[in-house]
Amino acid sequence: MKKPHEVTILVNGSPVVLPQGKYTGRQIKEAAIAQGVPDIAPNFVLSVQDGNHYNVVGDDDRIQIHPNLDFVAVTGDDNS
């Protein structure tokens, strides 16, 4: 069986390598934590860059990843 193509994405500026496919926000955060991305926790809010802004990716939202996709995870209690 052929190994899936690996894709490198960015989470908080750090590279995270995953097999190509669709992932939930929760899975992306878990992979980032497992791969040593600093300053991230499972309860953080994940967003993905879309042009000049970021769109929230919920824990159960699925997103197709591709190389150089840029995610930001921040604490969810920022009420600024």
C-alpha positions in Angstrom: 0.0 0.0 0.0 1.3 3.4 -0.9 2.2 5.8 1.9 0.2 9.0 1.9 2.0 12.1 0.7 3.2 14.2 3.7 2.3 17.9 3.9 4.0 20.6 6.0 1.7 23.2 7.5 2.5 26.0 10.0 0.9 26.3 13.4 1.9 29.4 15.3 4.9 29.7 12.9 6.2 26.2 13.6 6.2 23.4 11.0 3.8 20.5 11.5 4.0 17.5 9.2 0.9 15.4 8.5 -0.2 12.9 5.9 -2.2 14.7 3.2 -6.0 14.7 3.8 -8.7 16.3 5.8 -8.4 17.0 9.5 -10.5 18.5 12.3 -9.3 21.5 14.2 -8.8 19.2 17.2 -6.6 16.8 15.2 -4.5 19.7 13.9 -4.0 21.0 17.4 -3.2 17.5 18.8 -0.6 17.0 16.0 1.0 20.4 16.7 1.3 19.6 20.4 2.7 16.1 19.7 5.3 17.7 17.3 6.5 20.2 20.0 4.8 23.4 18.9 5.2 25.8 21.8 2.4 27.9 23.4 -0.5 25.7 22.3 -3.1 23.8 24.3 -6.1 21.6 23.2 -8.6 24.3 24.4 -7.0 27.0 22.2 -9.0 28.5 19.3 -7.5 27.5 15.9 -7.7 29.8 12.9 -6.4 29.4 9.4 -5.1 32.2 7.2 -7.4 33.1 4.2 -5.9 36.0 2.3 -5.6 39.0 4.6 -7.7 37.5 7.5 -8.1 34.3 9.6 -11.1 32.0 9.7 -11.8 30.0 12.9 -11.5 26.2 12.5 -13.7 24.6 15.2 -12.6 21.4 16.9 -15.1 19.4 14.8 -14.7 21.4 11.6 -12.8 19.4 8.9 -10.4 21.2 6.6 -8.3 19.9 3.6 -4.7 20.7 4.3 -2.1 21.7 1.7 1.5 22.7 1.9 2.3 26.0 3.7 -1.2 26.4 5.1 -0.8 28.9 8.0 -2.7 28.3 11.3 -2.7 30.3 14.5 -3.8 28.9 17.8 -4.6 31.3 20.6 -6.2 31.0 24.1 -9.9 31.1 23.9 -10.4 33.5 26.8 -9.1 36.6 25.1 -12.0 39.1 25.5 -10.2 42.1 24.1 
